Structure formats: structure tokens, C-alpha cells
Amino acid sequence: MALGLGLQKPEEDRDWVMSKNLVLQWLENPVKTYGYQTTATLPKARWLLVLDNVDDFGVMEGFWPPRGTGSILMTSRAPHVGKLTSYSDADHETSTYRIALEPFTEEEGQRFLHKLTNRKRTHDSEQAARKLARRIQGYPLFLTQFAGMMSDGLSSFNDLLKMYNEELHHHKLHGERQEIRNSKYPHTTATVWMLDKLDAAPRMVMNVLSFLDPDHIQEEILTEGAAKIKARDYPKTWNDYFAARQALWRRSLLRTAENRSKQEKDEVLTNDSASEEDIGSVTGSKEGIIEQVKSQLSVHRVVQDASRSQMTREQLREAFDTAVGLLLTRWNRNERLWHYDRKDWPRAEHLYPHVVQMRYHYVQLELESQRTIASVDFVRLLDCAAWFNHERGRSQEAKELLTTAFTVCKEYLDCNESLMFEIHTSLGCVATEVNDPETCYEHYKSLLRMTEEKYSDPQSEADFDALMVANNEMGIAEMMMGQTCRAKELFEIALDQASRFRDASETAKSIYLLASANLGLAQWTDGQYEEAWHTLLQAWNYHEELTRAGENTSFAQVAPTYSRDYANSRRPGRIAHAIGNVKDSQNCEDKSDNGKEALGWYKQAYEHYEKTIGKYHHRSADVCHKLAMKYIELGDFNQARDCISQALKVFKTRDYYRPERARTKNLESILARREGNIEQADKIYEEAKKLYWKHMDEAKKGKLKSKSPKEADFDSSVAFWSR
């Protein structure tokens, strides 16, 4: 929507939350153009927003426009739609109306069936259609599915009715479902009946589809890894898959959706003119467009629920395992410190909703069924999706997936060692991003303990790789807990280990740069500016050396970018940011260059972040804050205001950025004061102070909070790498 309305450029489309907020702002003030000088004369659009098939009304809280000139149409099968009245807003003359859509009457049902099937009306056909409509309770969706069967050799409505009535125990379809909790769907439907009549292959495909996101299922997911699937009934060849798909399609159990014509697909595949400006965008890149035009299926949620409700526990396990295996085949995760090449983001973006859906179904199951389907591959799949989220800056969403993975490992997989290494690492990384030092410390402490126990006598390159990663991560945890001295010791250990193997090990190269950046920041935090400069300069020179050798040293939160040449033209943002901090502090002591050298390093850091992780990532926003500080010092208030505005856009999107938001709001008050707007400055400062207090209270640091926080107090409240 944000792209369609022109609110974002394709290269800016990296953050779902930011896109959502932009659309909500436009819905509240739907101007047709921004070309007018005054807002009073801006022409306003009217709009209709359709929210279809809403199952969880809690989700709507984040997508409901606060006000505007439009209307919202929401459809749902849930019986408790009466709670929608809570969206009414008397202050803005808005109201919500509930319209209960009753099932078709027998007469409406028979007319509907005749219209869909284009059958000639006779007295007998009308009578049979009425009986059929009555038998399936007049639901339009199921009438549609019945009509679809007419093209499969069933010549009359009486044939359909007889087929439906053959079920001797049809009443069981109305009973409780044993595998899925809190189901709202009735099961007296032709769809449920047809599932029992499907051949083995189409039924197996249907069972697998029932665990995936229903709206956009790329067919490559179902076919690429089919030959490796162990389930006997799952089709292993394209011909077998096509036959199974056709069997489901003929019964209206799924829909095919070719988003573009073959000619359009060929044009996309042969067009090499994608601009470098589109490189960071999932939807704007060539790879993103290719993903969008691939053949897709969709399945109604009722059909999915019906399919799952009919599975035995063994069928449930087999279908779930198959879905996991197919999705894992499509992930292209590198077994290294950063798991994804940026060019694989579009593919991962299409896979991610399916993993979320599978996790949702897993947590809804009873414990015995959870035990049945828990597997090492399922945990790896959750970790894949979580790390992808983390690299995109969506760490809170990653935490939910990883928490489930952690629980599966502990309760059903006997704390599988290799998985626990991975999950402790991932959960620790996520905790650092969401400003949760205690959780970070807990997981990194476990990681270091497990690593030292396993590699108590390290011999190989791989042994030292594991140790240097664990030491570096534990150093981060110590920094977050305020233990700077211990953190420096751990960073130095990691740096020493990485120095020994950096010529041969990719992990060692990465850890050398990361540990250097972390150690330099720790030294800077301790006021050791010369030591920090020496540490960071060595890292920078090593980066330059690798660049000259044609190696990719680009790192921030992501893996290598699109091309080696492109990546090598960028500077590692973490090191440049840290050097900027050191130069800024040194300038404060000797006033030698008015802060221009620090400004140059911050610009390099921002340039790197913008071209890799995008301007809506919090690391980019961190550097925007530093740039604004320097622009204020230099008297360039317009540039400072732009940087502050960009940083706040990012920090407003998530609650766990509250300390960063408070700090930047304080900087905004400093800017207003420098411009002579004292009243505005005081108002903004009060807002910053409240945010600071709230963060300190939630972080259980209430006794440490300042009643009148200064700039140093705001700085100390954020993570060390954000300062």
C-alpha cells in the first residue's frame, strides 16, 4: 500500500512497521497531492479499506486508522464480531455497524447453485438444489465448492446430495476437534466430506497446505524439495504433483494465482537493468519481482482447518514434517555468522509467513501432539525465520519464534547440543537488540559455558571459531550489564583468537572486525581514547587490506550485499561509527577541527548502513542521532532537524527503542533551545524525560534514574553500540 500510494520508494521498502505507519498517517489525512502550499487547500481523497477474513481482532488494533474520510469493510467468520463496536469513536463522528450475514435460504441457495453451474433450470433440479442447500446449511462458500464438483463428472445436484449422504457417521464432523484448539469452524461441509474421498497424493498435498500461510503459497515450495521428502504419499515428481493439484483444484479446495503473464515473467527474468538504488528493496529488486511473479496457490482457511481436523496423529506428524522439510529446502542459509545474503531476502520474505503459520498451529496443539511433531528440523526452520527477522531489524518478532524453538529443544529434544548452541546465540543477539541485558547475559553465559566445556582443549580452526564467537558475545553481555572491565577482557580474548586464524577462517575475519569494534567502543566508554583509536584504526586498516584483496568485509547486521564490487565500495558502519565517537571525544578535549573529522566518519557509517540494512534500521537511526549532534554544533540546524526527524521515525516504531527515542527527543529539545524556541524546547524535554523515566522503571533501574536527566544520562540509558 505504501508503494502504491507513493509514500515510499521501492528502495525504502524494508520495514513493515514503517510502511504500516505511513499508510495509517495517509488514511488519517488522505491528501491527493503534496503540491499545495497550505494544508487548508489540499484536496482530500475518500477511501475504502477492506480487511478480509479477520480471525484475530487483536491484530486489528495496530491497523485501524484513528480517523479519516474513508470507510472500512471488515469480514470475518468469527461469531464474536460484536466486539467491533469498540472501534467506534464518538469524538470524531465515526461509528461502527455490525451486519450479520445469515446463510442462504433454500431458495437463495438453489438460485446460487444454478448460477454458478450454469445448469438449465427444471423443477427437479430446483428441488435437488434446495435439498442440497438445506443439507449444508446454506453456506455460500460450501455451495461454491459443491458447484465446482459439477465439472468433475458429477452430472446433477442429486448426485452431489447422494454423495454427501453416504457418510454413515457424518454427525462426527460436528464434534470437538482433538488436534486444534479453539476452532470456530463447523465441519458439516462438503469440503470435509471430500477430504475423506481424496486419493492419497492429493490428500497428502492438502494436509501439507493446511499448515502453510493460506494466501500466497509459491508452488516451488511444494515441488523443489519433493524428491527428498520421506512421506510415501507425497508426490515426488512434477507430473504427480500436477495431478494432485488438479484433483484439489477441481474440487475448489485450492485456487491458482498466476500473478503475471508468461510474457511479463520472461521480461523480468531477462531484464538486467535493475538499478543499484533498488538493491536494498525486497519488492523493488529484480529478485523481489521474480519472487512476486512465480506461480502461487491459495487455500481457504476453512479448508485448512477442516483438513487438519481430519488427520490422525500419525498423519499430522507426517504432514507437519513434510511442510518443514519443503520450507527448509527453500531457505538459503549460510552456516556462518550471518546467515543470509541480501539477494536472498525476497525469497525469505515469501517463506517467512509460512513459518509463522506453522508455529501458530504448533502452539495450538495439545501437548501430546506437540511431542509427536517436535523435531530438529522444525527448530532449525524456526531459527532460520527468526534470524532473517533479526537481520531485517524485526527482533521482537524473532524473539517469539526463538522462544518456541528453545521450548521445543528443552521439552522434547533433550536439549540437542548443536541446536542449543544456535538458539542461545540467536536469543542473545535478539536480546541485545531489544534492550534486554538480563536475557542477553543469561543466554550468552550459557553459550560460553557450553562452548568452553565442549572445546576445553581446542585444536582445530573450527574449535577456535566457536570460542571466539562465544567470547565476543559474552563481552557484549558484560557491556550491557555495565561490566566494562570484564567485557574488555573477553573482547581481547576473542580478538587474540581471531588474529591467529583470520587468514584462513571467514568467521575469524568477521570476529576480528566485530571484536575490534566492540573493544574500541568499550575503551572509548572508559575514556581510553588513544587506546580506542589504536584498536579501531587497526581494524580499519585490516578492512582496507581485505578490500584491496577483493574480499567482502561489509558487516552490520547482514550478510554480504548484492555484489562484491558494490560491497567493497562501502565502509563497515560499525567501525566508522565507533571511530566517529572517538574523534568526537578527542575533539572535545583539544577543539582542533570543530568536529568535522567525526562528522566525516559518521557520514561514512550512515552511507554504509543506508546501502545495506536501510535507513529504517535502528543502527541507521543511531548514526542519524550522532549526525544531528554534529550539525547542531556546526550551526547547520536544518540538517540537524532532518536527521532527528529520520531517527525518531525509526525509534517510534517499537517500544523497545524507548531509550533511544528519549535520547533523540532530548537532542530535539537542545536544537529548539539553540534556535531560541525556549517554550517548545521545554515541552520536548518534558516528553523526553517521561520516556527516560518509563524506560528506567521498566528496566528496574528506578533508583538510578535522574530526576532531571542530562545528556549523559540519556546516553548511558542506551546500548553501548548505539551511543
N, C-alpha and C positions, 0 to 999 in steps of 0.2 A: 504493500500500500504506500509506504513512504517513497519508494521509487516511482510508482505510478503517479503520485501526486506531485512529483518533482521536489519533494522535501529533502531528498538525499541524492547524491550522485552514486553511480554504481560502485565506485571505488571506496565510498564511505560506508557501504552496507556491510558492516562487520558485527554489529552488536544488536541483538534482538530487542533488548530493553530500550536502547536509544531509539531505534526505529519505532517501537510502540509509542514511546513518549512523544515523538514528533507528530505521529498521526493523531494522537489524542489532543495535542495542542491545536492542530489544524481543525479537528472536528469542533472544538470549542470556539474557534474563531476562523471559520472557513472562507478565507478571502480567495477570490478568483485570480488575483494578480497582486504582486508586490510593487507595482509600478507607480502607485499613487503616493502623494507626498504626505497626506494626513489620513489617519485611520478612519476618520469620520466618513470619508468618501469612498472607502474601499468597498467594492461590490462583494456581497456575501453569497455563497452557494448554499443550496439546500441539499441534504444528503440522506440516503437510506443505508444504514448499516445492518447487514443480515448476519446474525450469529446462529448458525445452523447446527442441529444435533448437539445441544448443550447437555452434557451429562453431569458435570460438576459445577454447580452455581458459584462455588467459592472462587473458581478460576475467573469468573466474570468481574470480580471486584477490581482486578487490575486492568480491565479492558473497557470499563464502562465510562463513556465520556461524561464529565461532570455537568456539562450544559452545552447548548449549541442550537443551531437552527434546523436540525435534522430529526430523523426518526430512526428507531431501532426495532427490527423484527427479529425476535428470538424464537427458535423452535426447539422443542425438547420432548422426549418420551417420558421423562420423569414425572411421577404423579404429584410431586410436591412443588409444582410451579407456583403455588400461591405465594411463596416467599419472595417472588419477584416484586411484590408491592414495596419491598424495602428500597427499591431503586427510585421510587417517586421522590421528587424534590419540589416541595411546595414553595420554597423561596424563589424558584426560577420558573414557576408556572409550567412545570413538567408533570406528567402523570403517566402511570403505567396501567395498561389494560391487560387483563388475562382473558384469553379466548380459548375455551376448552374445545378441542376438535374431537367430536364424537366419531366413532366408527361409522362406516356407511350403513345405511339401512339396506334391507334386502333389495329394494327397488334400485337404490343408487348403486349397489354392488353389481347387480346384473347389467345395468347400463354401462358401468365402468368396464366390466369384463368384455362386453361386446365391442366397446370402442377400442380397447387395446388389441383384441384379437382380430378385429375387422371381420367377424363372422356374421353371416346372414341371420337376421332375427326370425325366429319361429316361436310358436307357442311352447314347444318342447324345450328349445334352447333357453328361453327366458326362465322357464320353471327350473331347469337344471342349474342355471347360473344363480338363481335366487337361493336354491338349496346350498350351493357351494358357498355363497357369500354368508349365509347363516351359519354354516358349519365352521367357518374360520373367523367368525365374529366380526366380519366386515372391515378388517384392517386393510387399507389401500395397498400398503407395501406387499402384503402377502397375496392379495388379489393379483398384483402385478407379477409376482413370481409364479403364480398358477398360470397366468396367461402366457408367460414365457415358455411353459412346458408344452403349450399347444403346438409349437413349431417343432417339437421333438417326436412327432409321430402320433401324439395323442389327439384324436380327431374330434372329441366332443367334451363338453363340460361334464357330462355323465361319466366319461372315462376318468376324469380327474377326481370326481366325487367318489367313485368306486375305489380308486387307488388310495385315497385318503382314509376311507372307511375300513380298509383291510387291516389296519393296525389294531390288534386284539387288545392291547394294553395302552391305548392312546392316552388314557387319563393320567398315566405316569408322567407324561410330558408337562403336566401342570404341577407336579410335585416339587419339593425342595431340591435344589441343585447341591450336590455334595462337594463339588470342586471349587465353585466360585461363590464367594460371599457377596451378600447384599445385592443380588441380581434384581433388576426391576423389570425384566422382560418375561412375558408369558411364553409358554412353549407349545401352545396348541396351534401350530402353524404348519403350513405346507413345507416350509423350509426345513423344519426339524424332521419332518417325515422323509423328505428327500435325502437327507444326510444318511439315513439308515439304508437307503436304496442305492447309494452311490457305489460304483466299483471301487476296488481297493486303492488304486492310484489317485483318482480324483478326490476320494475321501481323505487320503493322506495329505494331499496338497491343501485341501480345505482346512484340515486340522492345523497345519503349519501356518496358513494365512490367518487363522484365528488368534494367533499370538502377536501379529505384527500390527503396526500402525495402519488403520484401515484405508486411509485416503490416498496415499502415494506409495505404492509398492512396486519398485522397479523390477521388471521381470528378470533382469540379470541376477538379482539376489537369489531368485528361485532356481536359476539354471547354472550359474558359473561354477559352483562347487558341488553340483548334484552328483557327479561321478564318485565323489569321496564319501557321500552320505551312507551310513550303515543301515538305515531303516530299509527293510526289504521292499516295502510297497512304494517308496518314494521314487518317482520317475528319474532314471539316470541319464537318459538321452533327450535331445530336443524333441524328437518325434513323439516319444512317450509323454513328455511334459505337455506338448501341444494338444495331444489327445485328451489328457486330463483337464487341461484348461478349458477346452471346448465343451467338455461334459459339464463343467461348472457354469460356464457362460450360458449354455443352452437352458439351464435351469434358473437363470438370473441370480445365481449365487455370487457372482462377481461381475465387474464391469471392466472393460478395457478402455484405456485412455491414451490415444496417440496424440501427444500434445502438439506435434507439428507434422507437416507432410514429409515424405521421404526427401523431396527436393530441398526443403528447408534444412533437414538434418544433414544432407550432403554438403550444403553450402557452409554450414557451421563446421563440419569436420574438415573441410578443405581450406577454410579461411584462416590464414596465418597472420592476419593484420591486427590482432588484439594489441591494444596499446599498453605501454608499461604503466599508465595511470590506472589501468584496470587490474593490475596484478594482485592487489590485496583483497579484491572483492570476490566473495563466493558467487554471487549472482552475475557480476559483470565480467568475470574472467571467461576465457574460452572454455576452460574446463567446466566452469559452472554452467555455461549454456549447454554444453554437451550433456551434462547430467540431467538438465531440465527436459531435453527433447527425447530422452530414452523412453522406451515403451513402458507404460505403467498399468497396474491393476488397482482397482479399489473394491472394497468389500463393505457391505453394510454392517454396522456394529451389532445389530440384532442377529445377523447370520453368524458373526463371530461368536457371540455368546451362546447361541444355540449349538454351534459345533463343539465348543469346549464343554458344554453341559452334558453332551452325549458320550464323552470319552471315558473309557475305563482308566484306571490309574496307570496301567501299562501304556495305553495309547497316549495318555497325557505326557508321560516321560518321553516316549518316542518322538512325539511331535515337537515338544519343547527342545529336546536335544538336537533335532534336525534344524529347527529355526536358529538355534545358537550356532551350529556348525556352518550354516549357509551365511550368516552375517559375519562370522569370523573370517570366512574366506574372502569377503569383500573388503575388510579392513586392510589397510596397507601400513601397518605399524612397524616402525623400525625398532629393533631391540637395542636401543641406545638411550642416552639421556633425554633426548627429545624425540618423541615418537612419530611425529608426522611432518612430512614435507608439506609446505604450504600449498603446493599444487594438488595435494590430495584432500584439502579441506572441502571442496564441493562434494566429493563422493562421501566423505564422512558426514557432511551435513544432511545428506539424504538417508544415511544409515542410522543416524542418531535417534530420530523419533521411534524407530522400531525397538531399539534397546530400552528406551524409556517405557514403551508399552509393555515389553516383556518383564521388566522389573515390576511394573504395576500389577500385572497378572500374578507374578510370583508372590508378592506380599499379600495378595488377596486370598491365597490358598491356605487351607488348613495345614497344620504343622507336618502331618504325615505326608501330605502331597508335596510340601516343600522339600522334605527329606528325600523324596523319590526323585525329584528333578534337579536337586543341587549337584553341581559338577564343577570341575576345574575350568572347563571351557566357559561356562556361564560367568564365573568370576572374572576370567580374562576378558570376556566381552564387556562386562560392566566397567572394568578398568580401562579398556580402550575408549569407551564413550566418555568416561569421566575425565581422562587425560586430555581428550580432544576438547571437552568443555573448558578445562583448566587453561589450555593453551589459547583458547579464544577469549579468556577473561571472564568466563562464567563459572567461577569457582564454587559458589554456593550450590549450583545445580550439580556440579561434580561431586560435592560432598555427599549428597543424597545417594548417588549411585555407589560411591565407595563405601559408605556406611553399610549398605546392603551387602556388598561384596565381603566386607570384613565380618559381618554376622554369619554369612554362609560358610566362610572359612572356619570360624571358631566353632560353630554348632554342628556342622555336617561334614566337614572335610578334615577334621583332626588337625587344624592349623597347618595346612600344607605349607612347607617351609618356603618354597620358591614364591608362592603366592603371597605369603605374609611379608616377605621382603618387599615385593612390589607394592602391596597395599599400604604398608607403613610409610614407604617413601611417598606415595601419592597423597595419602591423608595428611602427612606432614606438610607437603607442598601446598595443599589446599588451605590448611590452617594458617599458614603464613600469609596467604593472600587475603583471607577474611579477618585478619587481625585477631587471631585466637592463639595467643602464645602458649597457654597451658596445654591445649590439644597438640599443638606443634611439638612441644617439648616431650609429651608422652610418647608420641609415635616415633620421633627421631631418637629418643633414648632407647626404645625397643629395637629400632633398626640398628643402632650402633652396637648394642649388646649382642644381638643375633649375629651381626657381621663379625665381630671380634671373636665370638665363640666358634663360628664356622671356619674362620681364617686365622686361627691363633698362630699358625706358623706359615705365613704367606710365602708362596714360591713363584707362582705364575703371574703373568701380566693381568689375567682376569681376577686373581685374588686381590692384587693391589688396586685394581679398578673399583672393586666393591668397597674396599676400605676407604679409599679417598672420597668416594661419594658419601659414605656414611659419616666420615669426619667433617666434611664440608657442611652437610645438612645439620649435624649436631651443633656445629658452630653457629649456624643461623638460629637454631632454637635457643642457644645460650644468649645470643644477642637480643632476641625478642624478650627474654626473661631479665634482661638488664645485666647479665654477667659478661661484661665486655672482656675482661682479662682471660677468662676461661675460653671465650669464643675465639680470641686471637690465637690461643694455643692450638685449638682444633683447626683453624684455618691454616696455620703454619704447618701442621702435620699433613693436611691434605695437599698443600702446596708442595711440600717436600716430596711426597709420594708421586704427585703428578709430574714434577720436574724430572723424575727418574725415568718415566715411561712416555713422556709426551711425544717423542719422536716416532713411537710405534703405535700408540693407542689413541683412538679417537676420543674415548672417554677421558683419557689423561689430558688431551689438548683442551677439552671443554672445561674440565675441573681446574686446570691451571688458570684459565681466564676467569672462571667464576670465583674460585677461592681468592685470587688476587683482588678482584673487585670487592669481595666481602671483607678481606683483610684490610684493604685500603680504607674502606668505609669505617671499619672498627677503629683503626688507628686515627682516622680523622675525627671520629666521635670522641676519642680520648684526648684530642688536642695535639696529637703527634703528626703535625702537618708535613714535616720533612720526610718522616718515615713513610707516611701515606703516599706522598708524591713519588718516592723511590719505588714503592711496591707497584703503584698503578702505572708508572712510566715503563717499568719492565714488562708489564702485561701488554701495554700499548705497543711497545717495540716488537714483542712476540707476535701480536696480531698483524703488524705491518710485515713481519718476516713471512708469516703464513700467506698473507695476501699476495706478496710478490711471488711466492711459490705456486700460486694458483689454487690455494686451498680456501675453503669457505669457513670463516670464523664468525659468521653472523650469529649472535645469540641474544635473546632477551627472554622471551617466554616460548619461543617457537623454534622449529627446526629450520633447515636451510630454506631460503626463499626460492623463487622460480628458476633462476639461472645462476650459475656460478659467477659469471661476469657481473650480473646485477648485484648479487650479494656482496661481492668483493668491493664494489664501489661504495658500500655503506660502511659506517663505523659502528662497532659494538656499542650499543646505547648504554649498557650498564657501566662500562669503564669510562666513557665520556662523561656521563652524569657524575660519577664519583670524582673524576679529575676536576670537573667544574666546581664541585663543592670545596675541594682542597684549594683551588686557586682563589675562590671567593673568600675563604677564611684567611689565606695569606694576604690577599689584597686589603682585608680589613685591618691587618696589622701594619702594613707598610704603605698603603694608599698609592701604589706605584702606577697602576694603569686604569684607575677608575672602574675596575671590574670588567673591562672589555674582554680580557682573556677568558675569564669564567663564562661570560656570555657566549663566547665562541664555542666553548666546549658544550654548553647546554644546547646550543643550536644544533651541533652535530648529533647529540644524543636524541633530540627530538626528531631530526631528519631520519635517523635510523629507525626509531620506533614507528614513525608515521608510515614508512615504507614496508615495514614488516608486520607488526602487530596492529597497526592502525591507530588513528588519532583518538579513538574512543576507548582504548585500553587504559587502565589506571596508571601504568608506567608512563604513558604519554602525558597523561594529566599531571603526574608528579613533576615532570620536566616543565610543563606549562607553568606550574606554580613558581619554579625557580626562574624561568624566563621573566615572568611578571615581576618578581623581586628585583631583578637587574634592571628592567625597563623603568621601574619606579625610581631606582637610584639614579638612573641616567636622565630622568625627566621626560621620558617618552611615555606619557600617560595613555595615549590611545592604544599603543601596542600592549601595554600592561593590562588594560581593560579587556582587550581581545583574548589574551592568554588566560586571564582569570575566568572569563565567561566560558571558555572552552573547558577549563579544568572543572568548573562547577557542573557543567553539563554531564560530565562523566561521574563525578562524585555523588550527584543526586540520584543516580540510577540504583544504588544499592545501599542498604542500611549499614553494612559493614565498612563502608567508606566514610562513616560519620567523622572520625578524627581528621581525615584528610579534608573533608568538607569544612569542618570547623576551622582548620588552619587556613584554608584559602579564603573563607569568609572574613577571617581576621585580616588577611592581606588586602581584601577588598575594602575593609574599613580604613586601613592605612592609606590606600590610594585615595579614597574620598577625602581623608583629612589633608593629604598633600595638595589636593585640588581646592581646598578651602570649604568643602561641604561638611562642616562640623556636625550639624544635626543628623545628616544622613550617615556619617561615619559612626556616630554614637549608636544609632539604631542598628546598623550592620554588626557592630561589635557585640551588642547585646545578643543578637542572634547567634553569633559565633560562640559566645560564652555559654549559652544554653546548650548548644551542640557539644561543646567540650565537656561540660558538666555531665551531660547524659552519658557520653562515652565513658567517662571516668567512673561513674556509678555502675554502669553495666560491666565494666572491666574489673569491678571490685577494687577500685583504686580511689574510692571516695575520700579516704583520709589523706591522700596525696594531692588532691586537686587544689588548685589555686582559686581563691575567691575572685581575684581579678587577674586572670591569666595573661601573661606577656607572650611575646612572640616565641621565646624559648620554651614556654610551657606547651604551646601548640605544637612546636616542632617535636618535642620529646614524646608526645602522645601518638605519633605515627611510627610505623615500622622504620628501622634504620635505613633501609634502601630507598625509602620514599622521601627522606629528608633532603 
